[in-house]
Amino acid sequence: MDSKFCVQIITMKDSFYVWVGPTGDTSMGNLSLALMSAADRSTPAVSNLFGAGTSGDAADNLAERLTKRSGQVCYVSYNLPTRNVLLAEVVQREIVKKLVSLGVFASK
């Protein structure tokens, strides 16, 4: 796999922000938000704040998974091609590894 990517994470009180994009490109083409719903604590509520489309869908899905695991509010901007499923899996593993090292997730 040739794709190079960059992950940037900002942790805040009870929330975190994840930006994913190609190395050398700092654009933010979308932003999604996920948080645990007061009505249903098993499924996060997710909203695309801007930049809907396939990358926005990837940001929604990633924000939902990260919120479900952390229980925290999660903002995600995902700016990589969505047709590369293998790349998406590698990216998600890298994000989880970084969130564990930051203490957002407990290691499994």
C-alpha positions as CSV (number, residue, x, y, z in Angstrom):
1,M,0.0,0.0,0.0
2,D,1.5,3.3,-1.1
3,S,-0.8,5.8,0.5
4,K,0.8,8.1,3.0
5,F,-1.5,9.8,5.5
6,C,-1.3,12.0,8.6
7,V,-3.4,11.8,11.7
8,Q,-3.8,14.8,14.1
9,I,-5.6,14.5,17.4
10,I,-6.6,17.2,19.8
11,T,-7.9,16.1,23.2
12,M,-10.2,18.3,25.2
13,K,-12.2,17.9,28.4
14,D,-14.7,15.0,27.7
15,S,-14.1,15.3,23.9
16,F,-11.5,14.9,21.2
17,Y,-11.0,15.9,17.5
18,V,-9.4,13.7,14.9
19,W,-8.2,15.0,11.5
20,V,-7.1,12.5,8.9
21,G,-5.7,13.4,5.5
22,P,-2.9,12.9,3.0
23,T,0.6,13.9,4.0
24,G,1.2,17.5,3.0
25,D,-2.4,18.5,2.5
26,T,-4.0,20.3,5.5
27,S,-7.5,20.8,4.0
28,M,-10.6,20.0,6.0
29,G,-13.3,19.0,3.5
30,N,-15.8,17.7,6.1
31,L,-16.5,17.6,9.8
32,S,-18.7,15.1,11.7
33,L,-19.7,15.0,15.3
34,A,-20.8,12.1,17.4
35,L,-22.0,12.0,21.0
36,M,-23.8,9.6,23.2
37,S,-27.5,10.1,23.1
38,A,-29.3,10.7,26.4
39,A,-32.3,8.7,25.0
40,D,-30.3,5.7,23.8
41,R,-26.9,5.1,25.6
42,S,-26.0,2.2,23.2
43,T,-26.0,4.2,20.0
44,P,-24.2,7.5,19.4
45,A,-26.0,10.3,17.7
46,V,-24.0,11.4,14.6
47,S,-24.3,14.6,12.5
48,N,-22.3,15.8,9.5
49,L,-21.6,19.5,10.3
50,F,-20.3,20.3,6.8
51,G,-18.9,18.6,3.7
52,A,-21.4,15.8,3.1
53,G,-20.6,13.1,0.6
54,T,-18.6,9.9,0.7
55,S,-15.8,11.4,2.8
56,G,-18.4,12.8,5.1
57,D,-20.0,9.4,5.4
58,A,-16.6,8.0,6.3
59,A,-16.2,10.7,8.9
60,D,-19.7,9.9,10.3
61,N,-18.9,6.2,10.6
62,L,-15.5,6.8,12.2
63,A,-16.9,9.4,14.7
64,E,-19.6,7.0,15.7
65,R,-17.2,4.1,16.3
66,L,-14.8,6.3,18.3
67,T,-17.6,7.7,20.4
68,K,-19.0,4.3,21.1
69,R,-15.7,3.1,22.3
70,S,-14.7,6.2,24.3
71,G,-18.1,7.5,25.5
72,Q,-16.8,11.0,24.7
73,V,-17.9,13.6,22.1
74,C,-15.8,13.0,19.0
75,Y,-15.2,15.4,16.0
76,V,-13.8,13.8,12.9
77,S,-12.6,15.3,9.6
78,Y,-11.7,12.4,7.2
79,N,-10.0,13.6,4.0
80,L,-8.8,10.4,2.3
81,P,-10.2,8.5,-0.6
82,T,-13.0,6.3,0.7
83,R,-12.8,3.6,-1.9
84,N,-9.6,2.1,-0.3
85,V,-11.0,-0.2,2.4
86,L,-7.6,-1.5,3.4
87,L,-6.3,2.1,3.9
88,A,-9.4,2.9,6.1
89,E,-8.6,-0.1,8.3
90,V,-4.9,1.0,8.7
91,V,-6.0,4.5,9.5
92,Q,-8.5,3.4,12.1
93,R,-5.8,1.2,13.8
94,E,-3.4,4.1,13.9
95,I,-6.0,6.4,15.4
96,V,-6.9,3.9,18.1
97,K,-3.2,3.4,18.9
98,K,-2.7,7.1,19.3
99,L,-5.9,7.5,21.4
100,V,-4.7,4.7,23.7
101,S,-1.3,6.4,24.1
102,L,-3.1,9.7,24.9
103,G,-5.3,7.9,27.5
104,V,-8.6,8.5,25.7
105,F,-9.1,4.7,25.3
106,A,-8.1,1.9,27.6
107,S,-5.8,-0.6,25.9
108,K,-7.5,-3.9,25.1
